[in-house]
Amino acid sequence: MPQYVIRITHPPDQCPTANAKTRKMLLEGATAFPQLAQKLKIKFIAGPLILGMEHDGIAVVEADSVETVHEFILQSGLMQWNSVRVSWARGMQEAVEEMKRVPPPLYS
């Protein structure tokens, strides 16, 4: 199943440690993440993880499609107070195999 990396970031004034509205959203939303993920058939491989004091978070998920991950972000409300980036991820061996189909290097 395809894997995706979800990265979130928010400004300090939107941080749940400083903002009562986003704190409430996080406290209520975080408890609903497992049910929403199950409903959408998303499996968390790693995370969600909060990255120190950087106002960033990350998760690695398995999902049928990027559209399913988009739906999770939409329904969870994460995009209401975070910038969200979703990237398709694959194993190193797959990337190495893919290099066999890449045109010759541009630079020597």
HELIX and SHEET records of a PDB file:
HELIX    1   1 PRO A   12  GLN A   14  5                                   3    
HELIX    2   2 ALA A   20  LEU A   40  1                                  21    
HELIX    3   3 VAL A   66  SER A   76  1                                  11    
HELIX    4   4 LEU A   78  GLN A   80  5                                   3    
HELIX    5   5 MET A   92  GLU A   98  1                                   7    
HELIX    6   6 MET A   99  ARG A  101  5                                   3    
SHEET    1   A 4 LYS A  43  ILE A  50  0                                        
SHEET    2   A 4 ASP A  56  GLU A  62 -1                                        
SHEET    3   A 4 GLN A   3  THR A   9 -1                                        
SHEET    4   A 4 SER A  83  ALA A  89 -1                                        
END                                                                             
